[in-house]
Amino acid sequence: MAGASDDRVEFCTREFPRLVGALSLYCGDRGVAEEVAQEALARVCRDWARVSAMAAPGPWTHRVAMNLASSWFRRRAAERRALRRLGSRRQEPHRDRDAADTAAVRAAVSTLPRRQRQAVVLRYYSDLPAREVAALMGCAEATVRTLTRDGLAGLRSRLADDWEVLDVL
């Protein structure tokens, strides 16, 4: 039984930084990314017997995390609508403490349409092959290639004045 626990700890330790990085780009907020990653890994731990038997538990965990992040976006949108209806104009403080280049890339990624953003993050930050991204997103590989191509083009145009950042893209 200790071996299963060790495997679970090793898996979570390996996946947590990857999840936080991918979710930071997807959500645009590292704090939210950490919370969503923790929730995704809590679900992994809860269902470890089933997850550990999967052929690819890492991509499954990323899919769970992206779904949780999408739910977070929906809740935030509903909250903003409710606040607008109440007449509140509450501004939340900016909490990004990353370096300037990281902040510029994160801001540019956040302007991409949701599916482009998801494809770019999974493909290039999480370093998943196009076929796994397609499986995670429930679309064809060709769609993933189109979404990533268009997403990268959008990032290049948004970051055109930031030559050092563009070298990464």
C-alpha positions as CSV (number, residue, x, y, z in Angstrom):
1,M,0.0,0.0,0.0
2,A,2.9,2.4,0.7
3,G,4.0,2.0,-2.9
4,A,0.7,3.3,-4.2
5,S,1.0,6.3,-1.8
6,D,4.5,7.0,-3.0
7,D,3.4,6.9,-6.6
8,R,0.6,9.3,-5.9
9,V,3.0,11.7,-4.1
10,E,5.6,11.5,-6.9
11,F,2.9,12.1,-9.5
12,C,1.4,15.1,-7.7
13,T,4.9,16.5,-7.1
14,R,5.8,16.2,-10.7
15,E,2.5,17.6,-12.1
16,F,1.9,20.5,-9.8
17,P,4.4,22.9,-11.3
18,R,3.3,22.0,-14.8
19,L,-0.3,22.5,-13.9
20,V,0.4,25.9,-12.2
21,G,2.4,27.1,-15.2
22,A,-0.2,26.1,-17.7
23,L,-3.1,27.4,-15.6
24,S,-1.3,30.7,-14.9
25,L,-1.1,31.3,-18.7
26,Y,-4.7,30.2,-19.2
27,C,-6.2,32.1,-16.3
28,G,-3.9,35.0,-16.2
29,D,-3.6,34.8,-12.4
30,R,-1.1,32.6,-10.5
31,G,-3.1,32.5,-7.3
32,V,-6.1,31.1,-9.1
33,A,-3.8,28.7,-11.0
34,E,-2.5,27.3,-7.8
35,E,-6.0,26.8,-6.4
36,V,-7.2,25.1,-9.5
37,A,-4.1,22.9,-9.7
38,Q,-4.6,21.9,-6.1
39,E,-8.2,21.0,-6.7
40,A,-7.3,19.0,-9.8
41,L,-4.7,17.1,-7.8
42,A,-7.1,16.6,-4.9
43,R,-9.3,14.8,-7.5
44,V,-6.4,12.8,-8.7
45,C,-5.7,11.7,-5.1
46,R,-9.4,10.9,-4.4
47,D,-9.6,8.7,-7.5
48,W,-6.0,7.5,-7.5
49,A,-6.9,3.8,-8.1
50,R,-8.6,4.7,-11.3
51,V,-6.2,7.5,-12.4
52,S,-3.1,5.4,-11.8
53,A,-4.5,2.7,-14.1
54,M,-4.9,5.1,-17.0
55,A,-2.5,5.0,-19.9
56,A,-1.9,8.8,-19.6
57,P,-2.8,10.2,-16.2
58,G,-0.9,13.4,-16.8
59,P,-3.1,14.6,-19.8
60,W,-6.2,13.5,-17.9
61,T,-5.1,15.7,-15.0
62,H,-4.6,18.6,-17.3
63,R,-8.0,18.2,-18.8
64,V,-9.6,18.2,-15.3
65,A,-7.6,21.3,-14.4
66,M,-8.7,23.1,-17.6
67,N,-12.3,22.1,-17.0
68,L,-12.0,23.5,-13.4
69,A,-10.5,26.7,-14.8
70,S,-13.3,27.1,-17.3
71,S,-15.7,26.7,-14.4
72,W,-13.8,29.4,-12.6
73,F,-14.2,31.7,-15.6
74,R,-18.0,31.0,-15.7
75,R,-18.3,31.8,-12.0
76,R,-16.4,35.0,-12.4
77,A,-18.6,36.1,-15.3
78,A,-21.7,35.3,-13.3
79,E,-20.3,37.3,-10.3
80,R,-19.5,40.3,-12.6
81,R,-23.0,40.2,-14.0
82,A,-24.5,40.1,-10.5
83,L,-22.3,42.9,-9.3
84,R,-23.3,45.0,-12.4
85,R,-27.0,44.3,-11.6
86,L,-26.4,45.5,-8.0
87,G,-24.6,48.6,-9.3
88,S,-21.3,47.7,-7.7
89,R,-18.2,48.8,-9.5
90,R,-15.7,46.9,-7.2
91,Q,-12.2,46.8,-8.6
92,E,-10.0,43.9,-7.6
93,P,-6.3,44.6,-7.1
94,H,-3.8,43.3,-9.5
95,R,-1.9,40.4,-7.9
96,D,0.6,39.4,-10.5
97,R,4.1,39.4,-9.1
98,D,5.9,38.0,-12.1
99,A,8.7,39.5,-14.1
100,A,7.9,42.0,-16.8
101,D,8.4,39.6,-19.7
102,T,6.2,36.9,-18.1
103,A,3.5,39.5,-17.3
104,A,3.6,40.7,-21.0
105,V,3.2,37.1,-22.3
106,R,0.5,36.3,-19.7
107,A,-1.4,39.5,-20.7
108,A,-1.1,38.7,-24.4
109,V,-2.2,35.1,-23.9
110,S,-5.2,36.3,-21.9
111,T,-6.4,38.2,-24.9
112,L,-6.6,35.2,-27.1
113,P,-10.0,33.5,-27.7
114,R,-10.6,30.8,-25.1
115,R,-10.0,27.8,-27.5
116,Q,-6.8,29.3,-29.0
117,R,-5.6,30.1,-25.5
118,Q,-6.3,26.6,-24.3
119,A,-4.6,25.0,-27.4
120,V,-1.5,27.2,-27.1
121,V,-1.1,26.6,-23.4
122,L,-1.5,22.8,-23.6
123,R,0.6,22.5,-26.8
124,Y,3.5,24.8,-25.9
125,Y,3.6,25.3,-22.2
126,S,2.5,21.9,-21.1
127,D,4.4,20.5,-24.1
128,L,1.7,18.0,-25.0
129,P,1.7,16.5,-28.5
130,A,-1.1,17.7,-30.9
131,R,-2.9,14.4,-30.7
132,E,-3.2,14.6,-26.9
133,V,-4.3,18.2,-27.0
134,A,-6.9,17.2,-29.6
135,A,-8.1,14.5,-27.2
136,L,-8.2,16.8,-24.3
137,M,-10.1,19.5,-26.2
138,G,-12.4,17.1,-28.0
139,C,-11.5,18.1,-31.5
140,A,-9.4,17.0,-34.5
141,E,-5.6,17.4,-34.6
142,A,-6.0,19.7,-37.6
143,T,-8.2,21.9,-35.4
144,V,-5.5,22.0,-32.8
145,R,-2.9,23.0,-35.4
146,T,-5.1,25.7,-36.7
147,L,-5.9,27.0,-33.2
148,T,-2.2,27.1,-32.2
149,R,-1.1,28.7,-35.5
150,D,-3.8,31.4,-35.1
151,G,-3.0,31.8,-31.4
152,L,0.8,32.2,-32.0
153,A,0.0,34.7,-34.8
154,G,-2.1,36.7,-32.4
155,L,0.6,36.6,-29.7
156,R,3.3,37.7,-32.2
157,S,1.1,40.7,-33.3
158,R,0.3,41.7,-29.7
159,L,4.0,41.4,-28.6
160,A,5.5,42.9,-31.8
161,D,7.2,45.7,-29.8
162,D,8.7,43.3,-27.3
163,W,11.5,41.7,-29.4
164,E,13.0,39.7,-26.5
165,V,9.7,38.1,-25.6
166,L,9.1,37.3,-29.3
167,D,12.3,35.2,-29.4
168,V,10.4,32.7,-27.1
169,L,7.5,32.5,-29.4
